[in-house]
Amino acid sequence: MAFAAAFRRELAWLRGSPWDLGLMTIGPLATLVVLGWMFVASVALQLPVAYVDQDHSTVSRQLLRNLEASPRVEVAARPDSLAAAWPLIRSGEVWAIVYAPEHTEREILAGRRATVFVYENAAFYSLGTLASLGASEAIGGLTADLAPELAKTRNLPLVRLSAPHIQSTVLFNRQLSYEWFLEALLQPGVLHLMMSCVVVMAVGRELRDGTAREWLGDAPVSALLGKLGPYVLAFTAWNLLGVGWLCGVRGWGVHGDMGVLILGQFLLYASYAALAAMIVLLVRNIATALSAVAVYGGPAITFSNATLPTIDAPLFTQIWSHALPFTAYIELQMQQMFMGSPASASLPPLVALAAFTVVPFAIAVLLARRSLSPQPATAAA
């Protein structure tokens, strides 16, 4: 069978080529180890903030105590004015500024809504937002903490101090863990790019060495499947090992359908393998193809809608996002690993991943048939 012959042929090449074998064994293993070490137990706590107290009241002092008690933030500076706080946030010494203006307590006692300002450093989006969240939690508990004390010391009715209570609940990553979110995002983000480069080298080698006819034989479809098979299976297995580390050893768990997640991972690597094969067979030059897959796959994390939203982004950005298999996979991963969505919710990304696999593979087969023509076919390394 042509598929089995091509599959065994590729395995034989890998056994005899330590460099190629290392790219699909040592490389992925090192990636998983480094990412696991980098993000293990990484939860953003005690983020430094500055507190500017212009009210100097019972309320503002209680706010300071709330901030100091918060596990998310640490009051690293207490400048006398808002103007003195700006250099601290510009220099990166603090990630947010909490500002209690004059008459904060007076407004509360009068039954009006006082405003405490939080200025977050959105240039460092995640850190600034987390610092702001910690400050907001401290502010949110202010009225409840102060109501009994003020009612007693000022002889005020307790109901006068009541205010609408806003409760914010974090879903799917309550610990706000970098490990759970970023490591799960970076594992497939790095591995799919690594596999694309390996596939370019594997297919381009046949063109460069003039062995395409020997490889393809009379069944280019089966031969191409056999060529790509070891790489797709190997990198899918590496990604599953990463999921096992996060969801099993680290205890985060898979909250949705494990079968759908595995199928999504397989289609992710199958789609990028087909795209890489199509590109190198089209340009017929290894160096150019490597550059092309790097340009296409490198920014995948940025445009996947996982870190920064592409909703309401420029039309080109939205088109580019939807033109990446990685975007569809991340949607599926979020649903099945994080959110516990029903399997049916992941049908659209699965269909998209299947299309990203079938269409480039069909084009790659047509391009591979061209390699069987009498014209010489070469690929520069």
N, C-alpha and C positions, 0 to 999 in steps of 0.2 A: 504494500500500500504506500502511495506517494507521501502521505502525511507522516506515517510512522518512519519511513526512510529519511525524510527531511528532519524529523525530530531527533532521530538517533544520530544523524550526521552533525547536527548542531551540538548535541551533547558530546560527541567525540571531539569536536573542535575545542569546546570549552575545557575538556580534560587535558588537552595538549597545549592550551594557551593560558598560563597562569595569570596574565594581565587581564584577559577578558573574564576569566572565572572570578578574579578578585573584584571586578567591577560589579558583579551581581551577587557577591557573597560578603566580602569584607566591607565594601562600600556601604551597602544598606545596614549591615550590622553596626558599623561605626556611627551611622546616622542615628539609629534608634538609641544607641548607648549615650551618645552626646546629648540628644534631646531629652532623654529620660533623666540624665544627671542634671541637666540645666534647669529643668522645671519641677523637679521632685519637691513636693510639699511647698510649692511657691504660691502663697497667698499674700496679697499686698496688705500689710498691716503697719500701723504707726507711721503713716505718711505725714511728713512735717507740714504744718500750716502755721500761718501768722494770725494772731487775734488782736484786733484793734478795738479797744473798749473806750468809747466816747461818752458813755452814759454813766459809768461808775455808780451803779445802782445794785440793789439786791438781785434784780433780774440779770444784769450783765455778769455779775459775779457767779450766779448759778450757771449761766451759759458756759463760763470758763470751766467750772467744775465738770459739766457734762462733756465738754470737749476733752478734758484731761482723762475722763473715765472711758472714753470711747476707744475700743481696740483698733479702730481703723485709722485714727489720726493722732498726731502728737503736736501739742502746742510748742513749736520750736522757737517762736519769737513773739514778743508783745510790744510792737512799736507804738509810739504815742499817737500817731496820726496815720491816716490812710496814705498820705503822701510819702511817709517814711516806710510804708510797707511795699510800695511798688518795686523798689530796687531788689527786695528780697525775692519776689516772684520772678523778676527778670533774670536774676542771677542763678535761679534754680535752687535756692536754699529752701524754699517752700513751694508746695504745689497748689495751694489755695490760700485766700485771705478771707477771714471771717470778720465782718465789720458790724459792730453794734453802735448805731448812731445815737446822738443825744435824744432824750425824751422817749427812749424805748419803753421804760417802765411806766412812764406817765400815760403813754398811749394804751398800754395793756390795762392799767387801772381804770382808764376812762371807758373801757369796753370797746376800744377801737382796735383795728388790726395793725399792730406794730410790724415793721419790716426790719429783719436782720439780713444783711447782704452777704453773699458768698461769691467770691470771684475766683474762678478756677482757671488753671493754665491749660487751655484747650490745644496749645501747640503740642503738648504731650498728652494726647487725647485720653488714653486709658488712665494714666496716673492722675491727671487733673480731675477726671470724672469720679474716680474712686475717692479722692480726697474730698471732693465736693459732696459725695454721698455720705461720707462719715460725718462731715460738718452738718449736713442737713438732718441727719438722724439725731444729732445732739440738740439741734434747734427744735426739732419736732417734739422732743420730750420736755421742752422747757416749761410750758404752761402746766402740765401735769405735775412736774416737780415742785413748782413754786406755789401753786394754788393753795394748798393747806397752810403754808408758812405765811403768805401774805394775808390770807383771810384771818389768821390768828393775830398777827402783829399789827395789822392795820384795821382790825375790827370790820372787815368787809365781808359781805355775803359771798359764800363760795361760788354761787352760780354766776356772779358777776365776772369772774375770771375765766369762765369756761370759754373755749374757742373751738371751732370746727377742727376735728382731728383727722389728719390725713395719714393713712397707712400705706406704705409702699412695700410690696413683697417681691423679692427677686425669685424668678422661676428658673429652673433647670440648671442653675449654677449658683446656689445660694451662698457658697463660700467665696464666690468671685475668684476662683482658682485659676491661675495662669496655666497650671499643669493640665487641668481638664479641658480648657478651651484652646490654648495656644499649641500645646503638644499634639492634641488630636487634629489640629489644623495643619501643623507643619509636617507631621509624618507623611501623609500622602502628598503634600505640596513638594517636598524634597524628593521623595521616592519616584514620583511620576516623571519628574524632570531627569533624574538619573537613568531611569529605564529608557526614556526617549533617546538619550545619547547612546546607550548601549545598543539599542536597536539600529540606530543610524550606522554605527560601526559594523554591526553584524551584516546588514544588507549591503552597505557600501563596500564591504570587503569583497563580496562576490563580484561586484562591478569592477572594482579596482584590479582584482587578480584575474579577471576574465573567466571566472568559473560559474557565471550565471546560468549558462546552458546546462552544465552538469547538475547544478542545484535544482533548477526548475523542471528539467526533463519535459515530459509531455503533459504534466498536470500542474500548471502554475498555481492554481487555487490551493490545492493540497500542499504543495511545496512551500508556499508562503505561510500557510497556517502552521506547518511543521517548523518553519524557521522562527516564527514569532512565539510559538507555544512555550518553550522553556522560559523565556523572559517574562511573559505574562503570568505564568504560574508562579515563578520564583518571586516576583515583586508583589503579587497578591498575597503570597504566603508571608513575606516580610511585613506587609501592612497588617495582616491578621495577627502576627506576633506582637506588633505594636499595640493593637487593640487589646490583646491578651494582657499585656503589661498594664495598660491604663485601667481597663475595666475589670480585670481579674486580680492581678497582684496588688495594684494600687486601690482596688475596691470601688471604683466609680460605677461599675455595672453598665450593661447595655439595657436601656429602658424600653427599647422597641423590639422589632423583629430581627433576630440575628441572621436569619437566612436572607432577608432582603439586604441587610448590610453587606454580607459576604458577596452576594450577587452584584451589588453596586460597586464594590471594590474590584471585582473581576472585570466588570465592564469598563471601569475607569482605566485600568491598565491595558485592556484590549483596545480601547479607543486611541490611547496615546501611542501604542505600538503600531496600530494601523496608520495613524497620521505620520509617525516618524518614517515608516516604510514608504508611504506615498511621497513624502518630501524628498527622501534620498533617491528614490527611483525617478523622480521628476527632474531634479537638478543634476543628478549623476555625479555629485562631487561631495565627498565626506565633509570637508571643512565648511563648505557653504551650508550643507544640511544641518550640521551641528549648530551653526549660528542661527539658522531658521528656527529649529526646535527650541533653542534657548530664548529667542525673542518671543516665540509663541507661548511657551510654557512657563517661562520665568516669572512674569507678572501675574500668574494665575491666582495666587492668594489675594493680591491686592484687588483684583476685579471680581472676586468670587462672592461679593456681598456679605462676607463674614466679618471683615474688620471695619471697612467703611461702606456705608450704604450706596448703592448705585441708583436707587430710586430718585427720580428727579435730577439725575446727573445728565450731562450732555448726551445727545442721541448716540454719538460715536461710542461713548463709554458704555452705554447700555447694550449696544449691538456687540461690542467687543466682549462684554461680560457673558452674554448668551451664546457667543461663538466658542466658548471654552468648555470642554467636557468637565473640567474641574468645578465649575460653577454648579452644574447639575449634581455632581457627586456630593459637594458640600451641603447642598440642600437636603439630599437624602441622608447624609451622615448626621446632620443636626436633628432630623426627624427621628431617626432610629436609635442613635446613641444617646442623645440628650433629652429629647422631648417625649419619647414614648408614644409617637404617633402611630396610628393603625397602618398596616402594610399598604392599604389602598392609597394612602396619602402620598406614598413614594412612587406611585405608578408614573406620573409625568416625568420625574427625573430619570427613572429607569428607561422609559421610552427614548428620552433625549440621549442618554448614554448609548443605547443600542444603535440609534441613528448615527452618532458620532463614530461608532465602530464599523458599521456596515458600509456606509458611503465611502469613507477613505479607503477601506479595504478593497472595495470594488474598483476604485480608481487605481490603487496600487497594483491590482492584478492586471489591469489593462496596460499599465506602464511596464510591468514585468514581462508581458508578452512581447513588448518591443525589444526586450533584451535577447529574445530568441531569434531576432532577425539577423540576417547575415552581416549587418554593419557592426564594426567593432564597438564595444562599450567599455569605457574606462571611467574610473573615478579617482580623482586625486586625493591623497591623504591629507 
